[in-house]
Amino acid sequence: MRVAFNARILSSPTLRGWNRYTINLLVELSSLDIQLFLYSDSPLHESHLIKLPKDGYQVYVAPPMHYVFWEQYWLPKQCEKDKVDILHCPMNFGLPWSSLCPRVLTLHDAIDQVYYFQDKPWYQQFSLTNIQNKIYHWIARNQADHIITVSQYSKQDIIKYLHIPKDKITVIYEAADAGFHKQITQTERLQVRSKYQLQLPYIVYIGGWEKRKNIPFLIKAFVEANLDGVELVLAGGKDEQRDTFVELGKSLGIANRLRLLGWVDDADLPVLYAEAICLVYPSEYEGFGLQLCEAMAVGCPVLAARSTCLPEVLGDGGEAFSLSETTELANLLQRLKKDKSYYNNLVNKAKKRSYEYNWKITARQTEEVYKKILSI
């Protein structure tokens, strides 16, 4: 089978949700009987390509051109030239209006319609950039022959808000990178703690710092828990977002126990999870929540908001808490710190749940979608 990917997202070295999904899926698809063609409008970053077997893919980068021309003309023409069987876009948008081969779209969520749209002032909703983005997204999801999404919750949102027929959508879960399942040595633990100057026990959050991630809620719950000798570590985010949380920490009297690490090296993430008392994930809206899988894979206790897809992904691998007030989360933090048997129980639950997520399974289920389309 010859499968082409709109792989332009891999031109960035940054590993966030869509990048992780794309490269992990490609790695496992390359081990199946699939020839991969990676298409982009800019060079792909070597840090991603080195994860793929050298003979497992071909890269084609278009000459300089306007994005819409690349998406709507160059992409389908290249598919025709390479005689590919399937064109797959792994990132919510980026499929042409017409193509000689079937098209698959991974639509991770309906967050733009469900969450972000309501927060935008009218002049942004009707800006040229916003209208163009809406058109790109509409074309991709309506012209796709099939849609893959990453949770049952996302599927229901896509059906409800985007009016996509349910039989056009297949749910295939994501998973943690293989590196999160490897044994972590004591030397690695000491090195990462030293690198980020983490001398005290800590509770960790890893991810973006935008509004929906609900970081102030976590900070307030941490203050309410009143854990002596414990720090709150926030990893991720951007430098320009730091001041808001610094000021909140000062106003709540925990400035000396609030650690804003910003962006951390990908190789350090397993240790950051493993050394933490727990991961807290208070997000208001997620399509999947990959950090839950990563934390569970290293045996880090997980506390996640009882919100959108998070209880579905967490399952019985951790504890969920309400976002209506901070007391429930604060009580869970106190119990984890004081009750060693409860902590050990959550470690075991996390590890057990983590085995249910595997990129090999994700790739095989994705291949089945391809085969189903081609057999129609």
For each residue, the residues with C-beta under 8 A, 3 or more apart:
1: 33 34 35 85 86 367 370 371 374
2: 34 35 37 82 83 84 85 86
3: 29 34 35 36 37 84 85 86 87 88 370
4: 36 37 38 39 78 79 82 84 86 87 88 101
5: 22 26 36 37 38 39 87 88 89 90
6: 9 39 40 71 75 87 88 89 90 91 94 95
7: 10 22 26 38 39 40 44 59
8: 11 39 40 41 42 94
9: 6 12 18 19 22 90 91
10: 7 19 22 23 38 40 44 45 48 49
11: 8 40 42 43 44 45
12: 9 19 45
13: 45 47 48
14: 19
15: 19 20 23 266
16: 19 20 208
17: 20 21 108 288 290
18: 9 21 22 90 91 92 108
19: 9 10 12 14 15 16 22 23 48
20: 15 16 17 23 24 174 177 290
21: 17 18 24 25 90 106 108 150 174 290
22: 5 7 9 10 18 19 25 26 90 91
23: 10 15 19 20 26 27 48 51 52
24: 20 21 27 28 174 175 177 359 362
25: 21 22 28 29 90 359 362 363 366
26: 5 7 22 23 29 30 36 38 52 57
27: 23 24 30 31 51 52 359
28: 24 25 31 32 359 360 362 363 364
29: 3 25 26 32 34 36 363 366 367
30: 26 27 34 36 52 53 56 57
31: 27 28 53 56 360 363
32: 28 29 363 364 367
33: 1
34: 1 2 3 29 30 367 370
35: 1 2 3 57 58
36: 3 4 5 26 29 30 52 56 57 58
37: 2 3 4 5 57 58 60 78 82 84
38: 4 5 7 10 26 44 57 58 59 60
39: 4 5 6 7 8 60 61 62 75 78
40: 6 7 8 10 11 43 44 59 60 61 62
41: 8 61 62 65 67 70 74
42: 8 11 61
43: 11 40 61
44: 7 10 11 38 40 48 49 59 61
45: 10 11 12 13 48 49
46: 49 50
47: 13 50
48: 10 13 19 23 44 45 51 52
49: 10 44 45 46 52 57 59
50: 46 47
51: 23 27 48
52: 23 26 27 30 36 48 49 56 57
53: 30 31 56 57
54:
55:
56: 30 31 36 52 53
57: 26 30 35 36 37 38 49 52 53
58: 35 36 37 38 82
59: 7 38 40 44 49
60: 37 38 39 40 78 82
61: 39 40 41 42 43 44
62: 39 40 41 65 70 74 78
63:
64:
65: 41 62 69 70 74
66: 69 70
67: 41 70 71
68: 71 72 132 136
69: 65 66 72 73 74
70: 41 62 65 66 67 73 74 75
71: 6 67 68 74 75 94 95 96 136
72: 68 69 75 76 96 97
73: 69 70 76 77 96
74: 41 62 65 69 70 71 77 78
75: 6 39 70 71 72 78 79 87 95 96 99
76: 72 73 79 80 87 96 98 99 100
77: 73 74 80 81
78: 4 37 39 60 62 74 75 81 82
79: 4 75 76 82 84 87 99 100 101
80: 76 77 83 100 101
81: 77 78
82: 2 4 37 58 60 78 79
83: 2 80
84: 2 3 4 37 79 87 101
85: 1 2 3 101 102 370 374
86: 1 2 3 4 101 102 103 104 370 373 374
87: 3 4 5 6 75 76 79 84 95 96 99 101 102 103 104
88: 3 4 5 6 103 104 105 106 370
89: 5 6 93 94 95 103 104 105 106 140 144
90: 5 6 9 18 21 22 25 106
91: 6 9 18 22 94 106 108
92: 18 105 106 107 108 109 137 140
93: 89 133 136 137 139 140 141
94: 6 8 71 89 91 136 140
95: 6 71 75 87 89 99 103 105 139 140 143 144
96: 71 72 73 75 76 87 99 103 139 143
97: 72 139 143
98: 76 143
99: 75 76 79 87 95 96 102 103
100: 76 79 80
101: 4 79 80 84 85 86 87
102: 85 86 87 99 145 146 373 374
103: 86 87 88 89 95 96 99 143 144 145
104: 86 87 88 89 144 145 146 147 148 369 370 373
105: 88 89 92 95 140 141 144 146 147 148
106: 21 88 89 90 91 92 147 148 149 150
107: 92 110 140 141 147 148 149 154 158 162 164 169
108: 17 18 21 91 92 149 150 154 287 288
109: 92 114 149 150 154 157 158 285 286 287 288
110: 107 113 114 154 157 158 160 161 162
111: 114 115 116 212 285 287
112: 115 116 117 137
113: 110 116 117 161 162
114: 109 110 111 117 157 161 285
115: 111 112 118 119 212 284 285
116: 111 112 113 119 120
117: 112 113 114 120 125
118: 115
119: 115 116 211
120: 116 117 124 125 130
121: 124 125
122: 125 126
123: 126 127
124: 120 121 127 130
125: 117 120 121 122 130
126: 122 123 130 131
127: 123 124 130 131
128: 131 132
129: 132 133
130: 120 124 125 126 127 133 134
131: 126 127 128 134 135
132: 68 128 129 135 136
133: 93 129 130 136 137
134: 130 131 137 138
135: 131 132 138 139
136: 68 71 93 94 132 133 139 140
137: 92 93 112 133 134 140 141
138: 134 135 141 142
139: 93 95 96 97 135 136 142 143
140: 89 92 93 94 95 105 107 136 137 143 144
141: 93 105 107 137 138 144 147 158 162 164
142: 138 139
143: 95 96 97 98 103 139 140
144: 89 95 103 104 105 140 141 147 168
145: 102 103 104 373
146: 102 104 105 168 169 170 369 372 373
147: 104 105 106 107 141 144 158 164 168 169 170
148: 104 105 106 107 169 170 171 172 366 369
149: 106 107 108 109 154 155 158 169 170 171 172 287
150: 21 106 108 109 154 171 172 173 174 287 288 309
151: 154 155 171 173 287 288 309 312 313
152: 155 156 171 309 312
153: 156 157 287 308 309 312
154: 107 108 109 110 149 150 151 157 158 171 287 288 309
155: 149 151 152 158 159 166 169 171
156: 152 153 159 160
157: 109 110 114 153 154 160 161 162
158: 107 109 110 141 147 149 154 155 161 162 164 169
159: 155 156 162 163 164 165 166 169
160: 110 156 157 163
161: 110 113 114 157 158
162: 107 110 113 141 157 158 159
163: 159 160
164: 107 141 147 158 159 168 169
165: 159 168 169
166: 155 159 169
167:
168: 144 146 147 164 165
169: 107 146 147 148 149 155 158 159 164 165 166
170: 146 147 148 149 365 369
171: 148 149 150 151 152 154 155
172: 148 149 150 362 365 366 369
173: 150 151 288 313 357 361 362
174: 20 21 24 150 288 290 293 357 359 362
175: 24 293 357 358 359 361 362
176: 180 181 290 293 294 296 297 354 357
177: 20 24 180 294 359
178: 181 182 359
179: 182 267 270
180: 176 177 269 270 273 293 294 297 298
181: 176 178 297 298 354
182: 178 179 270
183:
184: 188 189 270 271 274 298
185: 188 189
186: 189 190
187: 190 191
188: 184 185 191 192 271
189: 184 185 186 192 193 271 274 275
190: 186 187 193 194
191: 187 188 194 195 271
192: 188 189 195 196 198 268 271 272 275
193: 189 190 196 197 198 199 271 275
194: 190 191 197
195: 191 192 268
196: 192 193 233 259 261 264 268 272
197: 193 194
198: 192 193 202 231 233 259 275
199: 193
200: 229 230 231 257
201: 229 230 231 277 337
202: 198 230 231 232 233 259 275 276 277
203: 222 227 230 231 232 233 276 277 278 279 280 333
204: 233 234 235 272 273 276 278 279 280 300
205: 215 218 232 233 234 235 236 279 280 281 282
206: 235 236 264 269 272 273 279 291 294
207: 213 235 236 281 283 291
208: 16 213 236 237
209: 213 215 234 236 237 238 241 245
210: 213 241
211: 119 214
212: 111 115 283 284 285
213: 207 208 209 210 282 283 284
214: 211 217 218 282 283 284 305 323
215: 205 209 218 219 234 245 282
216: 219 220 245 248
217: 214 220 221 282 323 326 329
218: 205 214 215 221 222 232 280 282 329
219: 215 216 222 223 232 245 248 249 252 254 258
220: 216 217 223 224 252 326
221: 217 218 224 225 280 282 326 329 330 333
222: 203 218 219 225 227 232 254 330 333
223: 219 220 226 252 253 254
224: 220 221 326 327 330
225: 221 222 329 330 331 333 334 337
226: 223 334
227: 203 222 230 333 334 337
228:
229: 200 201
230: 200 201 202 203 227 257 277 337
231: 198 200 201 202 203 257 258 259
232: 202 203 205 218 219 222 254 257 258 259
233: 196 198 202 203 204 205 259 261 272 276
234: 204 205 209 215 237 245 258 259 260 261
235: 204 205 206 207 261 262 263 264 269 272
236: 205 206 207 208 209 261 262 263 264
237: 208 209 234 241 242 260 262 263
238: 209 241 242 262 263
239: 242 262
240: 243
241: 209 210 237 238 244 245
242: 237 238 239 245 246 260 262
243: 240 246 247
244: 241 247 248
245: 209 215 216 219 234 241 242 248 249 258 260
246: 242 243 249 250 255 258 260
247: 243 244 250 251
248: 216 219 244 245 251 252
249: 219 245 246 252 254 255 257 258
250: 246 247 253 255
251: 247 248
252: 219 220 223 248 249
253: 223 250
254: 219 222 223 232 249 257 258
255: 246 249 250 258
256:
257: 200 230 231 232 249 254
258: 219 231 232 234 245 246 249 254 255
259: 196 198 202 231 232 233 234
260: 234 237 242 245 246
261: 196 233 234 235 236 264
262: 235 236 237 238 239 242
263: 235 236 237 238
264: 196 206 235 236 261 268 269 272
265: 268 269
266: 15 269
267: 179 270
268: 192 195 196 264 265 271 272
269: 180 206 235 264 265 266 272 273 294
270: 179 180 182 184 267 273 274 294 297 298
271: 184 188 189 191 192 193 268 274 275
272: 192 196 204 206 233 235 264 268 269 275 276
273: 180 204 206 269 270 276 279 294 295 298 300
274: 184 189 270 271 298 299 300
275: 189 192 193 198 202 271 272
276: 202 203 204 233 272 273 279 300
277: 201 202 203 230 301 333 336 337 343
278: 203 204 300 301 302 303 333 336 346
279: 203 204 205 206 273 276 291 292 295 300 301 302 303
280: 203 204 205 218 221 303 304 329 333
281: 205 207 289 291 292 302 303 304 305 310
282: 205 213 214 215 217 218 221 304 305 321 323 329
283: 207 212 213 214 286 289 305 307 308 310
284: 115 212 213 214 305 307 308 323
285: 109 111 114 115 212 307 308
286: 109 283 289 307 308 309 310
287: 108 109 111 149 150 151 153 154 308 309
288: 17 108 109 150 151 154 173 174 309 313
289: 281 283 286 292 293 304 309 310 313 314
290: 17 20 21 174 176 293 294
291: 206 207 279 281 294 295
292: 279 281 289 295 296 302 304 310 313 314 317 318
293: 174 175 176 180 289 290 296 297 313 354 357
294: 176 177 180 206 269 270 273 290 291 297 298
295: 273 279 291 292 298 300 301 302 350
296: 176 292 293 299 300 302 317 318 350 351 353 354
297: 176 180 181 270 293 294 351 354 357
298: 180 181 184 270 273 274 294 295
299: 274 296 347 348 350 351
300: 204 273 274 276 278 279 295 296 347 350
301: 277 278 279 295 318 319 336 343 346 347 350
302: 278 279 281 292 295 296 314 317 318 319 346 350
303: 278 279 280 281 318 319 320 321 329 332 333 336
304: 280 281 282 289 292 310 311 313 314 318 319 320 321
305: 214 281 282 283 284 310 320 321 322 323
306: 310 311 320 321 322 323
307: 283 284 285 286 310 311 323
308: 153 283 284 285 286 287
309: 150 151 152 153 154 286 287 288 289 312 313
310: 281 283 286 289 292 304 305 306 307 313 314 320
311: 304 306 307 314 315 320
312: 151 152 153 309 315
313: 151 173 288 289 292 293 304 309 310
314: 289 292 302 304 310 311 317 318 320 353
315: 311 312 353 356
316: 349 353
317: 292 296 302 314 349 350 352 353 354
318: 292 296 301 302 303 304 314 346 349 350 353
319: 301 302 303 304 332 346
320: 303 304 305 306 310 311 314
321: 282 303 304 305 306 328 329 332
322: 305 306 325 328
323: 214 217 282 284 305 306 307
324:
325: 322 328
326: 217 220 221 224 329 330
327: 224 330 331
328: 321 322 325 331 332
329: 217 218 221 225 280 282 303 321 326 332 333
330: 221 222 224 225 326 327 333 334
331: 225 327 328 334 335
332: 303 319 321 328 329 335 336
333: 203 221 222 225 227 277 278 280 303 329 330 336 337
334: 225 226 227 330 331 337 338
335: 331 332 338 339 342
336: 277 278 301 303 332 333 339 342 343 346
337: 201 225 227 230 277 333 334
338: 334 335
339: 335 336 342 343
340: 343 344
341: 344 345
342: 335 336 339 345 346
343: 277 301 336 339 340 346 347
344: 340 341 347 348
345: 341 342 348 349
346: 278 301 302 318 319 336 342 343 349 350
347: 299 300 301 343 344 350 351
348: 299 344 345 351 352
349: 316 317 318 345 346 352 353
350: 295 296 299 300 301 302 317 318 346 347 353 354
351: 296 297 299 347 348 354 355
352: 317 348 349 355
353: 296 314 315 316 317 318 349 350 356
354: 176 181 293 296 297 317 350 351 357
355: 351 352 358
356: 315 353
357: 173 174 175 176 293 297 354 361
358: 175 355 361 362
359: 24 25 27 28 174 175 177 178 362 363
360: 28 31 363 364
361: 173 175 357 358 364 365
362: 24 25 28 172 173 174 175 358 359 365 366
363: 25 28 29 31 32 359 360 366 367
364: 28 32 360 361 367 368
365: 170 172 361 362 368 369
366: 25 29 148 172 362 363 369 370
367: 1 29 32 34 363 364 370 371
368: 364 365 371 372
369: 104 146 148 170 172 365 366 372 373
370: 1 3 34 85 86 88 104 366 367 373 374
371: 1 367 368 374 375
372: 146 368 369 375 376
373: 86 102 104 145 146 369 370 376
374: 1 85 86 102 370 371
375: 371 372
376: 372 373
